[in-house]
Amino acid sequence: MLRKIIKINEEKCNGCGACADACHEGAIGMVNGKAKLLREDYCDGLGYCLPTCPTGAITFEEREAPAYNEAAVKQNKNAEKLPCGCPGTASKAIHREEVQAENVKVSSRLSQWPVQIKLAPINAEYFNGANLLVAADCTAYAYGNFHNDFIKNRITLIGCPKLDSVDYSEKLTQIISQNDIKSVTVVRMEVPCCGGIENAVKQALQASGKFIPCSVVTISTDGQIV
Protein backbone atom coordinates (compact mmCIF):
# COMPACT_ATOMS: atom_id res chain seq x y z
CA MET A 1 0.00 0.00 0.00
CA LEU A 2 1.07 3.63 -0.54
CA ARG A 3 1.62 5.31 2.81
CA LYS A 4 3.83 7.69 4.82
CA ILE A 5 6.86 6.07 6.42
CA ILE A 6 10.19 7.23 7.82
CA LYS A 7 13.41 7.38 5.83
CA ILE A 8 16.85 7.31 7.47
CA ASN A 9 19.85 8.94 5.80
CA GLU A 10 22.78 6.83 6.97
CA GLU A 11 25.31 9.45 5.91
CA LYS A 12 23.78 11.97 8.33
CA CYS A 13 23.26 9.44 11.14
CA ASN A 14 25.80 9.83 13.96
CA GLY A 15 24.78 6.62 15.73
CA CYS A 16 23.49 8.28 18.91
CA GLY A 17 20.49 5.91 19.13
CA ALA A 18 18.01 8.58 20.24
CA CYS A 19 15.58 7.65 17.47
CA ALA A 20 15.63 3.97 18.47
CA ASP A 21 14.85 4.93 22.07
CA ALA A 22 12.04 7.22 20.94
CA CYS A 23 10.37 4.70 18.62
CA HIS A 24 7.35 3.42 20.54
CA GLU A 25 6.87 0.53 18.17
CA GLY A 26 10.39 -0.93 18.03
CA ALA A 27 10.68 -0.29 14.31
CA ILE A 28 14.14 1.31 14.55
CA GLY A 29 17.30 -0.42 15.75
CA MET A 30 21.03 0.19 15.69
CA VAL A 31 23.05 -1.86 13.21
CA ASN A 32 26.81 -1.39 12.92
CA GLY A 33 26.56 1.97 14.65
CA LYS A 34 23.80 3.32 12.38
CA ALA A 35 20.04 3.64 12.81
CA LYS A 36 18.05 1.23 10.65
CA LEU A 37 14.35 0.80 9.93
CA LEU A 38 14.20 -2.86 10.91
CA ARG A 39 10.50 -3.52 10.33
CA GLU A 40 8.44 -1.40 7.95
CA ASP A 41 5.23 -2.91 9.33
CA TYR A 42 6.21 -1.69 12.82
CA CYS A 43 6.45 1.96 11.68
CA ASP A 44 3.16 3.77 12.34
CA GLY A 45 4.21 6.87 10.39
CA LEU A 46 3.56 9.26 13.30
CA GLY A 47 7.19 10.35 13.51
CA TYR A 48 7.92 10.55 17.25
CA CYS A 49 11.51 9.75 16.27
CA LEU A 50 11.96 12.82 14.05
CA PRO A 51 12.47 15.55 16.68
CA THR A 52 14.93 13.42 18.64
CA CYS A 53 17.45 13.16 15.79
CA PRO A 54 20.20 15.78 16.33
CA THR A 55 21.47 15.59 12.74
CA GLY A 56 18.21 15.64 10.78
CA ALA A 57 18.87 12.17 9.40
CA ILE A 58 15.21 11.12 9.64
CA THR A 59 12.52 12.38 7.28
CA PHE A 60 9.17 11.20 5.95
CA GLU A 61 8.59 9.73 2.52
CA GLU A 62 5.46 8.40 0.85
CA ARG A 63 6.01 5.05 -0.87
CA GLU A 64 4.82 1.50 -1.16
CA ALA A 65 5.22 -0.23 2.20
CA PRO A 66 3.46 -2.89 4.26
CA ALA A 67 0.57 -1.62 6.37
CA TYR A 68 1.26 -0.81 10.00
CA ASN A 69 0.73 -4.06 11.95
CA GLU A 70 -0.43 -3.05 15.40
CA ALA A 71 -1.04 -6.65 16.48
CA ALA A 72 2.53 -7.67 15.63
CA VAL A 73 3.89 -4.66 17.52
CA LYS A 74 1.90 -5.58 20.64
CA GLN A 75 2.99 -9.19 20.40
CA ASN A 76 6.62 -8.14 20.13
CA LYS A 77 6.33 -5.85 23.15
CA ASN A 78 4.75 -8.60 25.23
CA ALA A 79 7.48 -11.01 24.22
CA GLU A 80 10.14 -8.55 25.37
CA LYS A 81 8.17 -7.89 28.58
CA LEU A 82 8.39 -4.16 28.04
CA PRO A 83 5.47 -1.93 29.10
CA CYS A 84 6.16 0.40 26.20
CA GLY A 85 8.94 1.31 23.80
CA CYS A 86 9.13 4.83 25.20
CA PRO A 87 11.49 5.30 28.17
CA GLY A 88 9.12 7.96 29.47
CA THR A 89 6.61 5.30 30.48
CA ALA A 90 9.10 3.07 32.30
CA SER A 91 7.86 2.43 35.83
CA LYS A 92 10.15 3.06 38.78
CA ALA A 93 9.98 4.12 42.42
CA ILE A 94 11.89 7.21 43.60
CA HIS A 95 12.93 7.24 47.25
CA ARG A 96 13.73 10.58 48.84
CA GLU A 97 14.84 11.72 52.26
CA GLU A 98 12.07 13.54 54.10
CA VAL A 99 12.74 17.22 54.68
CA GLN A 100 11.13 18.69 57.79
CA ALA A 101 9.92 22.25 57.36
CA GLU A 102 7.36 23.80 59.68
CA ASN A 103 5.13 26.73 58.79
CA VAL A 104 6.65 27.04 55.32
CA LYS A 105 4.26 28.24 52.66
CA VAL A 106 5.34 28.19 49.03
CA SER A 107 3.59 30.83 46.94
CA SER A 108 2.72 30.36 43.28
CA ARG A 109 4.88 32.35 40.87
CA LEU A 110 2.44 32.00 37.97
CA SER A 111 1.65 35.43 36.54
CA GLN A 112 -0.91 34.66 33.81
CA TRP A 113 -3.69 32.33 32.70
CA PRO A 114 -4.24 30.12 30.72
CA VAL A 115 -0.98 28.20 30.56
CA GLN A 116 -1.71 25.51 27.99
CA ILE A 117 -0.13 26.33 24.62
CA LYS A 118 -3.35 25.28 22.88
CA LEU A 119 -5.46 27.67 24.96
CA ALA A 120 -3.20 30.70 25.20
CA PRO A 121 -4.28 33.78 23.21
CA ILE A 122 -1.81 34.94 20.58
CA ASN A 123 -1.88 38.67 21.36
CA ALA A 124 -2.26 38.80 25.14
CA GLU A 125 -0.91 41.98 26.73
CA TYR A 126 1.36 39.99 29.06
CA PHE A 127 3.43 38.72 26.11
CA ASN A 128 4.83 42.19 25.40
CA GLY A 129 8.32 42.42 26.86
CA ALA A 130 7.99 38.90 28.27
CA ASN A 131 10.62 36.34 29.08
CA LEU A 132 8.81 33.25 27.83
CA LEU A 133 8.92 29.83 29.47
CA VAL A 134 7.84 26.88 27.32
CA ALA A 135 7.73 23.73 29.43
CA ALA A 136 6.73 20.12 29.08
CA ASP A 137 3.95 19.67 31.59
CA CYS A 138 5.69 16.84 33.51
CA THR A 139 8.60 19.11 34.44
CA ALA A 140 6.71 21.00 37.13
CA TYR A 141 5.90 17.72 38.88
CA ALA A 142 9.41 16.27 38.58
CA TYR A 143 11.38 19.36 39.67
CA GLY A 144 10.52 20.45 43.20
CA ASN A 145 11.45 24.14 43.02
CA PHE A 146 9.94 24.71 39.59
CA HIS A 147 7.98 27.86 40.48
CA ASN A 148 10.94 29.74 41.95
CA ASP A 149 13.57 28.54 39.50
CA PHE A 150 11.60 28.70 36.26
CA ILE A 151 8.13 30.29 36.47
CA LYS A 152 9.20 33.33 38.48
CA ASN A 153 9.48 36.45 36.26
CA ARG A 154 8.43 34.50 33.16
CA ILE A 155 5.25 34.00 31.15
CA THR A 156 4.54 30.28 31.20
CA LEU A 157 3.25 28.02 28.44
CA ILE A 158 3.02 24.26 28.86
CA GLY A 159 2.20 21.26 26.71
CA CYS A 160 2.91 17.60 26.03
CA PRO A 161 4.07 16.80 22.48
CA LYS A 162 3.32 13.12 22.99
CA LEU A 163 -0.29 13.49 24.10
CA ASP A 164 -1.45 16.58 22.20
CA SER A 165 -2.25 15.97 18.55
CA VAL A 166 -1.22 19.47 17.46
CA ASP A 167 1.82 21.16 15.97
CA TYR A 168 2.96 23.59 18.67
CA SER A 169 5.37 25.34 16.30
CA GLU A 170 2.52 27.10 14.43
CA LYS A 171 1.02 28.67 17.57
CA LEU A 172 4.42 29.51 19.03
CA THR A 173 5.50 31.14 15.77
CA GLN A 174 2.49 33.45 15.93
CA ILE A 175 3.13 34.35 19.57
CA ILE A 176 6.82 35.09 18.97
CA SER A 177 6.23 36.93 15.69
CA GLN A 178 3.41 39.16 16.91
CA ASN A 179 4.75 40.08 20.36
CA ASP A 180 7.88 41.58 21.88
CA ILE A 181 9.36 38.43 23.40
CA LYS A 182 12.70 39.11 25.10
CA SER A 183 13.90 35.53 25.69
CA VAL A 184 12.71 31.94 25.56
CA THR A 185 13.51 29.20 28.07
CA VAL A 186 12.56 25.62 27.25
CA VAL A 187 12.25 23.12 30.09
CA ARG A 188 11.81 19.50 29.02
CA MET A 189 12.13 16.04 30.48
CA GLU A 190 15.07 13.79 29.58
CA VAL A 191 12.83 11.26 27.77
CA PRO A 192 13.21 11.33 23.96
CA CYS A 193 9.57 12.08 23.15
CA CYS A 194 9.95 15.36 25.05
CA GLY A 195 12.25 16.53 22.27
CA GLY A 196 9.10 17.49 20.39
CA ILE A 197 8.54 20.58 22.52
CA GLU A 198 12.16 21.69 22.16
CA ASN A 199 11.97 21.16 18.41
CA ALA A 200 8.71 23.13 18.17
CA VAL A 201 10.29 26.14 19.90
CA LYS A 202 13.35 26.04 17.66
CA GLN A 203 11.15 25.85 14.55
CA ALA A 204 9.04 28.75 15.81
CA LEU A 205 12.07 30.93 16.48
CA GLN A 206 13.42 30.23 13.02
CA ALA A 207 10.07 30.86 11.35
CA SER A 208 9.58 34.13 13.24
CA GLY A 209 12.69 35.63 11.67
CA LYS A 210 13.67 37.13 15.02
CA PHE A 211 16.91 36.68 16.93
CA ILE A 212 15.82 35.90 20.48
CA PRO A 213 18.03 34.30 23.15
CA CYS A 214 16.92 30.73 23.81
CA SER A 215 18.08 28.23 26.42
CA VAL A 216 17.08 24.61 27.03
CA VAL A 217 17.01 22.93 30.45
CA THR A 218 16.53 19.17 30.76
CA ILE A 219 15.04 17.55 33.86
CA SER A 220 15.67 13.89 34.75
CA THR A 221 12.78 11.63 35.78
CA ASP A 222 14.04 11.77 39.38
CA GLY A 223 13.85 15.56 39.39
CA GLN A 224 17.40 16.70 38.73
CA ILE A 225 18.74 19.16 36.17
CA VAL A 226 20.92 17.24 33.75
C-alpha positions as semicolon CSV with decimal commas, in nm:
position;residue;x (nm);y (nm);z (nm)
1;M;0,000;0,000;0,000
2;L;0,107;0,363;-0,054
3;R;0,162;0,531;0,281
4;K;0,383;0,769;0,482
5;I;0,686;0,607;0,642
6;I;1,019;0,723;0,782
7;K;1,341;0,738;0,583
8;I;1,685;0,731;0,747
9;N;1,985;0,894;0,580
10;E;2,278;0,683;0,697
11;E;2,531;0,945;0,591
12;K;2,378;1,197;0,833
13;C;2,326;0,944;1,114
14;N;2,580;0,983;1,396
15;G;2,478;0,662;1,573
16;C;2,349;0,828;1,891
17;G;2,049;0,591;1,913
18;A;1,801;0,858;2,024
19;C;1,558;0,765;1,747
20;A;1,563;0,397;1,847
21;D;1,485;0,493;2,207
22;A;1,204;0,722;2,094
23;C;1,037;0,470;1,862
24;H;0,735;0,342;2,054
25;E;0,687;0,053;1,817
26;G;1,039;-0,093;1,803
27;A;1,068;-0,029;1,431
28;I;1,414;0,131;1,455
29;G;1,730;-0,042;1,575
30;M;2,103;0,019;1,569
31;V;2,305;-0,186;1,321
32;N;2,681;-0,139;1,292
33;G;2,656;0,197;1,465
34;K;2,380;0,332;1,238
35;A;2,004;0,364;1,281
36;K;1,805;0,123;1,065
37;L;1,435;0,080;0,993
38;L;1,420;-0,286;1,091
39;R;1,050;-0,352;1,033
40;E;0,844;-0,140;0,795
41;D;0,523;-0,291;0,933
42;Y;0,621;-0,169;1,282
43;C;0,645;0,196;1,168
44;D;0,316;0,377;1,234
45;G;0,421;0,687;1,039
46;L;0,356;0,926;1,330
47;G;0,719;1,035;1,351
48;Y;0,792;1,055;1,725
49;C;1,151;0,975;1,627
50;L;1,196;1,282;1,405
51;P;1,247;1,555;1,668
52;T;1,493;1,342;1,864
53;C;1,745;1,316;1,579
54;P;2,020;1,578;1,633
55;T;2,147;1,559;1,274
56;G;1,821;1,564;1,078
57;A;1,887;1,217;0,940
58;I;1,521;1,112;0,964
59;T;1,252;1,238;0,728
60;F;0,917;1,120;0,595
61;E;0,859;0,973;0,252
62;E;0,546;0,840;0,085
63;R;0,601;0,505;-0,087
64;E;0,482;0,150;-0,116
65;A;0,522;-0,023;0,220
66;P;0,346;-0,289;0,426
67;A;0,057;-0,162;0,637
68;Y;0,126;-0,081;1,000
69;N;0,073;-0,406;1,195
70;E;-0,043;-0,305;1,540
71;A;-0,104;-0,665;1,648
72;A;0,253;-0,767;1,563
73;V;0,389;-0,466;1,752
74;K;0,190;-0,558;2,064
75;Q;0,299;-0,919;2,040
76;N;0,662;-0,814;2,013
77;K;0,633;-0,585;2,315
78;N;0,475;-0,860;2,523
79;A;0,748;-1,101;2,422
80;E;1,014;-0,855;2,537
81;K;0,817;-0,789;2,858
82;L;0,839;-0,416;2,804
83;P;0,547;-0,193;2,910
84;C;0,616;0,040;2,620
85;G;0,894;0,131;2,380
86;C;0,913;0,483;2,520
87;P;1,149;0,530;2,817
88;G;0,912;0,796;2,947
89;T;0,661;0,530;3,048
90;A;0,910;0,307;3,230
91;S;0,786;0,243;3,583
92;K;1,015;0,306;3,878
93;A;0,998;0,412;4,242
94;I;1,189;0,721;4,360
95;H;1,293;0,724;4,725
96;R;1,373;1,058;4,884
97;E;1,484;1,172;5,226
98;E;1,207;1,354;5,410
99;V;1,274;1,722;5,468
100;Q;1,113;1,869;5,779
101;A;0,992;2,225;5,736
102;E;0,736;2,380;5,968
103;N;0,513;2,673;5,879
104;V;0,665;2,704;5,532
105;K;0,426;2,824;5,266
106;V;0,534;2,819;4,903
107;S;0,359;3,083;4,694
108;S;0,272;3,036;4,328
109;R;0,488;3,235;4,087
110;L;0,244;3,200;3,797
111;S;0,165;3,543;3,654
112;Q;-0,091;3,466;3,381
113;W;-0,369;3,233;3,270
114;P;-0,424;3,012;3,072
115;V;-0,098;2,820;3,056
116;Q;-0,171;2,551;2,799
117;I;-0,013;2,633;2,462
118;K;-0,335;2,528;2,288
119;L;-0,546;2,767;2,496
120;A;-0,320;3,070;2,520
121;P;-0,428;3,378;2,321
122;I;-0,181;3,494;2,058
123;N;-0,188;3,867;2,136
124;A;-0,226;3,880;2,514
125;E;-0,091;4,198;2,673
126;Y;0,136;3,999;2,906
127;F;0,343;3,872;2,611
128;N;0,483;4,219;2,540
129;G;0,832;4,242;2,686
130;A;0,799;3,890;2,827
131;N;1,062;3,634;2,908
132;L;0,881;3,325;2,783
133;L;0,892;2,983;2,947
134;V;0,784;2,688;2,732
135;A;0,773;2,373;2,943
136;A;0,673;2,012;2,908
137;D;0,395;1,967;3,159
138;C;0,569;1,684;3,351
139;T;0,860;1,911;3,444
140;A;0,671;2,100;3,713
141;Y;0,590;1,772;3,888
142;A;0,941;1,627;3,858
143;Y;1,138;1,936;3,967
144;G;1,052;2,045;4,320
145;N;1,145;2,414;4,302
146;F;0,994;2,471;3,959
147;H;0,798;2,786;4,048
148;N;1,094;2,974;4,195
149;D;1,357;2,854;3,950
150;F;1,160;2,870;3,626
151;I;0,813;3,029;3,647
152;K;0,920;3,333;3,848
153;N;0,948;3,645;3,626
154;R;0,843;3,450;3,316
155;I;0,525;3,400;3,115
156;T;0,454;3,028;3,120
157;L;0,325;2,802;2,844
158;I;0,302;2,426;2,886
159;G;0,220;2,126;2,671
160;C;0,291;1,760;2,603
161;P;0,407;1,680;2,248
162;K;0,332;1,312;2,299
163;L;-0,029;1,349;2,410
164;D;-0,145;1,658;2,220
165;S;-0,225;1,597;1,855
166;V;-0,122;1,947;1,746
167;D;0,182;2,116;1,597
168;Y;0,296;2,359;1,867
169;S;0,537;2,534;1,630
170;E;0,252;2,710;1,443
171;K;0,102;2,867;1,757
172;L;0,442;2,951;1,903
173;T;0,550;3,114;1,577
174;Q;0,249;3,345;1,593
175;I;0,313;3,435;1,957
176;I;0,682;3,509;1,897
177;S;0,623;3,693;1,569
178;Q;0,341;3,916;1,691
179;N;0,475;4,008;2,036
180;D;0,788;4,158;2,188
181;I;0,936;3,843;2,340
182;K;1,270;3,911;2,510
183;S;1,390;3,553;2,569
184;V;1,271;3,194;2,556
185;T;1,351;2,920;2,807
186;V;1,256;2,562;2,725
187;V;1,225;2,312;3,009
188;R;1,181;1,950;2,902
189;M;1,213;1,604;3,048
190;E;1,507;1,379;2,958
191;V;1,283;1,126;2,777
192;P;1,321;1,133;2,396
193;C;0,957;1,208;2,315
194;C;0,995;1,536;2,505
195;G;1,225;1,653;2,227
196;G;0,910;1,749;2,039
197;I;0,854;2,058;2,252
198;E;1,216;2,169;2,216
199;N;1,197;2,116;1,841
200;A;0,871;2,313;1,817
201;V;1,029;2,614;1,990
202;K;1,335;2,604;1,766
203;Q;1,115;2,585;1,455
204;A;0,904;2,875;1,581
205;L;1,207;3,093;1,648
206;Q;1,342;3,023;1,302
207;A;1,007;3,086;1,135
208;S;0,958;3,413;1,324
209;G;1,269;3,563;1,167
210;K;1,367;3,713;1,502
211;F;1,691;3,668;1,693
212;I;1,582;3,590;2,048
213;P;1,803;3,430;2,315
214;C;1,692;3,073;2,381
215;S;1,808;2,823;2,642
216;V;1,708;2,461;2,703
217;V;1,701;2,293;3,045
218;T;1,653;1,917;3,076
219;I;1,504;1,755;3,386
220;S;1,567;1,389;3,475
221;T;1,278;1,163;3,578
222;D;1,404;1,177;3,938
223;G;1,385;1,556;3,939
224;Q;1,740;1,670;3,873
225;I;1,874;1,916;3,617
226;V;2,092;1,724;3,375
